[in-house]
Amino acid sequence: MRLCGVAMQPLRPVLFHPDVPEIAFIEQTLLPGTLETRSARTIQELADAIRRLGIRGAPALGCAGACGIALSALITRESDLTKFISAVRHDADLLRSTRPTAVNLFYGIDRVMAVVESAGSVKDAQVRAVREAEAVVDSDRQTCHAIGNHGLQIVPHGARILTHCNAGALACGEWGTALGVVRSAHEAGRDIRVYACETRPLLQGARLTSWELERDGIDVTLITDSMAAVLMRKGEIDLVIVGADRVVSDAVFNKIGTYMHAVCAHAHQIPFYIAAPFSTFDEDAKEEMVPIEERAGDEIRMIQNCSIAPRDIKVWNPAFDATPMNLVTGIITEHGIFRLPRDIDLIKEKKKSSGREGFPA
Amino acid sequence: MRLCGVAMQPLRPVLFHPDVPEIAFIEQTLLPGTLETRSARTIQELADAIRRLGIRGAPALGCAGACGIALSALITRESDLTKFISAVRHDADLLRSTRPTAVNLFYGIDRVMAVVESAGSVKDAQVRAVREAEAVVDSDRQTCHAIGNHGLQIVPHGARILTHCNAGALACGEWGTALGVVRSAHEAGRDIRVYACETRPLLQGARLTSWELERDGIDVTLITDSMAAVLMRKGEIDLVIVGADRVVSDAVFNKIGTYMHAVCAHAHQIPFYIAAPFSTFDEDAKEEMVPIEERAGDEIRMIQNCSIAPRDIKVWNPAFDATPMNLVTGIITEHGIFRLPRDIDLIKEKKKSSGREGFPA
C-alpha cells in the first residue's frame, strides 16, 4: 500500500489490525525514496522485518514486540491452554532473538506475554493480549508527547540541536523521543535548528531524520557524522539530544557514533541529553552485562547496491555503543529529567507507581 | 590504459611524460573497483582531474602542480619570452583555483613557476621547468621514505594504528606519509595492525586506504568514522597517524573528521601524530587565514549514483577541518618529528638549509 505523503499527517511506524489479523508497518528500508507500508501476518514475517530494519527504533520495537505476541495469540491454532501458551512463548523467543541490544523489544514482548500467561482460557488470552498490545502502543504515543514536554525546559529559544540516528516518529508511536523534544520545541515556537548526523553505516539520519523533520517543516541540515565536532568547536551547537536503545545504571546504549558525540560534547562543554521512555530503562543492569549486536560486514562495504570498498576487506560493525553516565547531562523521560546513578531510587519508585515495577529481565 | 594489479608494484599516482607531453595519473575516483590511468594533455584537463579528485592527496597535488607548469611550458606556443611567461602564469592561476586548502599544490606550482620566470629564453624555460618538475616528483618519493623512517621511533611492536582518509601511496609519490610510517613499520617487522576510517563523504579510507594496505599485505580493518572512539575506549588503539593538507603555526588542516579523532584521542590519552612533508608547512600562517573548501552537497546526499537522503535536503559539506596544535602529539616530517609552535625556529632553519626558504605564500 502506498501512503499519501501529506505533511504533518502523523507517522505511525507500527499499526496492529487484530481483525485481519496483521501488523502493518512503514517499510523503513525504502525511505526516503518511497513511503510504503508492508504487513506481517506471521511471526516469521515480523521477525524478518525487524532483522532487516524494516521496523526499527527502540520504542517502535517495543510496539512491534507487543503486537507480535498479540498476533501470535490470534493466529495460534491450539485449544488447549497450556499448549497454546507454550506455542506463543515459542514465538516470543523467536522475536526476542532478532535484536539483542534494544531492551524495549523485550519489554513489549514481556508485557503482553504476562497477560497471556495469566489468562484463564485461550479466548481470554487472545482478548487480553490484543488489549494489552493496544495499550502498549497507545502509551508509547502519550509517552513521547510527555518526553517532548519535559524536554522543553532544556531547549532555549533559537537552540541549535545536534542529533544522531533516528529517534523520531519513525522510531516510536508518532512524535519521537529525541525528535519528540525537537517537535515540542518547534510547536512551542522556539525557532530551533537541527543538525542531523547521517549515521553510518545504515544512514538513518540521512534517510529518516532529515526526511521526517523536513516533512514537518523543521529547519534541518544534514551532515556526516565526522562534521559534528567541527560545528561544536565553531560554537554552532547548543545541545545534543539523542535516543537510547537501553539505559543501564552506568551507561546508555545507543546507535554507534553516540559515544563519539558524547566525548566531543564534553570536550566543548555542550550539554548532552538522552531522550528515552522508562521502557528503555534496565537500571539494575550494568554496561558489561549488555551484548552489543554486530551486524553484517557488507553494511560497511556496500551502500544500497554500490560497492564502496574492496569486496573481501575485513570490517568491524557494531550496531551500538555505550556512553558512560559521566558524559550524560540528563535523561529526558515521560516522568521528567533524571541523572544516573544519582536518581536511581527515584526512578525505581516512579516505575513502581506507574505500574511498571518488576521490569522483565 | 589498464594497469596490472601486481602486489607491491609501487603505486605512482602522477607520472610526467615530457616527450608526449602529458601527465598520466591513476584515476582515483574509479578505485577500488578499477585501477586505470588517464592522461591530461592540457591544463584544463589537469584542472578537471584535480577538481573531481581523480588526482588527490596533498603531496600528489604538489607533484601534479609542478608537472602541470612543466606541461604548460611545453605546450605553450609563444616565442616571445615575456608573453610565454604570462601564458604559463595564466595556467598557474587556473591550477591554483582548483583546491584552496592544500598548500602543496601551490608549493609545486610555485617551485616550477620560479624557474620559468628566471629563464633566459623560452627553450631554457622549458628545459628547466621539466627538470624542476621531475625534481619535485623525485624528492616527494624520497621524502615519504624519510618520513617513514623517522616515524619508526613512535611505532611500538604490535601497534594498533588508527588512520583517517588516505595519506598513502595514492596521495604521494609511492610510499605515503601516514601510510609511509605504516609501510616502514611493516617492512621493519613491527607486526602492526591498522584501523582505516572510511572517511565520509568521499570514502577515501574505504576506497583507497583499505585497498592499498590490503594490496601490500598489511593487516587492515575498515570501520566507519563513528567507530574510532569506541575502539579508543576499549583500549584497541595505540596511536593515531594521519596526513595533512596544510600545517600552519597553530593548527593542522586535514580531511574532515580529523578533528573529531584528535579530540577523542586526547580524551583517551592516545598519541595523535601528523605525518607530512615540509612542503605541507605554511608555518607563518595562522588557522584563521586559511580558507576551507566547501564541496557540492550531493557528495553527502548521494553515494556513487545512489540517493541516500531527500533530494533537496540542506547540507553542510566542508572538505577539511582544523585541528589545533594542543591536540597534536607531534608532526613526523622528512627531517624528524617536530612540535608546533615549540619548534618553529628549528623548522624555519631546516627549511632554509634544505633550500626551501622563501616558502611561497
Chai-1 contact restraints between the chains, C-beta under 6 A:
chainA,res_idxA,chainB,res_idxB,connection_type,confidence,min_distance_angstrom,max_distance_angstrom,comment,restraint_id
A,P32,B,P310,contact,1.0,0.0,6.0,A-B,restraint_1
A,R200,B,T224,contact,1.0,0.0,6.0,A-B,restraint_2
A,P201,B,T224,contact,1.0,0.0,6.0,A-B,restraint_3
A,L203,B,I308,contact,1.0,0.0,6.0,A-B,restraint_4
A,A206,B,I308,contact,1.0,0.0,6.0,A-B,restraint_5
A,A206,B,A309,contact,1.0,0.0,6.0,A-B,restraint_6
A,S210,B,A309,contact,1.0,0.0,6.0,A-B,restraint_7
A,S210,B,P310,contact,1.0,0.0,6.0,A-B,restraint_8
A,S210,B,I313,contact,1.0,0.0,6.0,A-B,restraint_9
A,W211,B,P310,contact,1.0,0.0,6.0,A-B,restraint_10
A,E214,B,P310,contact,1.0,0.0,6.0,A-B,restraint_11
A,T221,B,K314,contact,1.0,0.0,6.0,A-B,restraint_12
A,T221,B,W316,contact,1.0,0.0,6.0,A-B,restraint_13
A,L222,B,A309,contact,1.0,0.0,6.0,A-B,restraint_14
A,L222,B,I313,contact,1.0,0.0,6.0,A-B,restraint_15
A,L222,B,V315,contact,1.0,0.0,6.0,A-B,restraint_16
A,I223,B,W316,contact,1.0,0.0,6.0,A-B,restraint_17
A,T224,B,R200,contact,1.0,0.0,6.0,A-B,restraint_18
A,T224,B,P201,contact,1.0,0.0,6.0,A-B,restraint_19
A,D225,B,D225,contact,1.0,0.0,6.0,A-B,restraint_20
A,D225,B,S226,contact,1.0,0.0,6.0,A-B,restraint_21
A,S226,B,D225,contact,1.0,0.0,6.0,A-B,restraint_22
A,S226,B,I256,contact,1.0,0.0,6.0,A-B,restraint_23
A,S226,B,G257,contact,1.0,0.0,6.0,A-B,restraint_24
A,S226,B,M260,contact,1.0,0.0,6.0,A-B,restraint_25
A,M227,B,I256,contact,1.0,0.0,6.0,A-B,restraint_26
A,A229,B,Y259,contact,1.0,0.0,6.0,A-B,restraint_27
A,A229,B,M260,contact,1.0,0.0,6.0,A-B,restraint_28
A,A229,B,V263,contact,1.0,0.0,6.0,A-B,restraint_29
A,V230,B,Y259,contact,1.0,0.0,6.0,A-B,restraint_30
A,V230,B,D321,contact,1.0,0.0,6.0,A-B,restraint_31
A,I256,B,S226,contact,1.0,0.0,6.0,A-B,restraint_32
A,I256,B,M227,contact,1.0,0.0,6.0,A-B,restraint_33
A,G257,B,S226,contact,1.0,0.0,6.0,A-B,restraint_34
A,Y259,B,A229,contact,1.0,0.0,6.0,A-B,restraint_35
A,Y259,B,V230,contact,1.0,0.0,6.0,A-B,restraint_36
A,M260,B,S226,contact,1.0,0.0,6.0,A-B,restraint_37
A,M260,B,A229,contact,1.0,0.0,6.0,A-B,restraint_38
A,V263,B,A229,contact,1.0,0.0,6.0,A-B,restraint_39
A,V263,B,C264,contact,1.0,0.0,6.0,A-B,restraint_40
A,V263,B,A267,contact,1.0,0.0,6.0,A-B,restraint_41
A,C264,B,V263,contact,1.0,0.0,6.0,A-B,restraint_42
A,A267,B,V263,contact,1.0,0.0,6.0,A-B,restraint_43
A,I303,B,I303,contact,1.0,0.0,6.0,A-B,restraint_44
A,Q304,B,C306,contact,1.0,0.0,6.0,A-B,restraint_45
A,C306,B,Q304,contact,1.0,0.0,6.0,A-B,restraint_46
A,C306,B,C306,contact,1.0,0.0,6.0,A-B,restraint_47
A,I308,B,L203,contact,1.0,0.0,6.0,A-B,restraint_48
A,I308,B,A206,contact,1.0,0.0,6.0,A-B,restraint_49
A,A309,B,A206,contact,1.0,0.0,6.0,A-B,restraint_50
A,A309,B,S210,contact,1.0,0.0,6.0,A-B,restraint_51
A,A309,B,L222,contact,1.0,0.0,6.0,A-B,restraint_52
A,P310,B,P32,contact,1.0,0.0,6.0,A-B,restraint_53
A,P310,B,S210,contact,1.0,0.0,6.0,A-B,restraint_54
A,P310,B,W211,contact,1.0,0.0,6.0,A-B,restraint_55
A,P310,B,E214,contact,1.0,0.0,6.0,A-B,restraint_56
A,I313,B,S210,contact,1.0,0.0,6.0,A-B,restraint_57
A,I313,B,L222,contact,1.0,0.0,6.0,A-B,restraint_58
A,K314,B,T221,contact,1.0,0.0,6.0,A-B,restraint_59
A,V315,B,L222,contact,1.0,0.0,6.0,A-B,restraint_60
A,W316,B,T221,contact,1.0,0.0,6.0,A-B,restraint_61
A,W316,B,I223,contact,1.0,0.0,6.0,A-B,restraint_62
A,D321,B,V230,contact,1.0,0.0,6.0,A-B,restraint_63
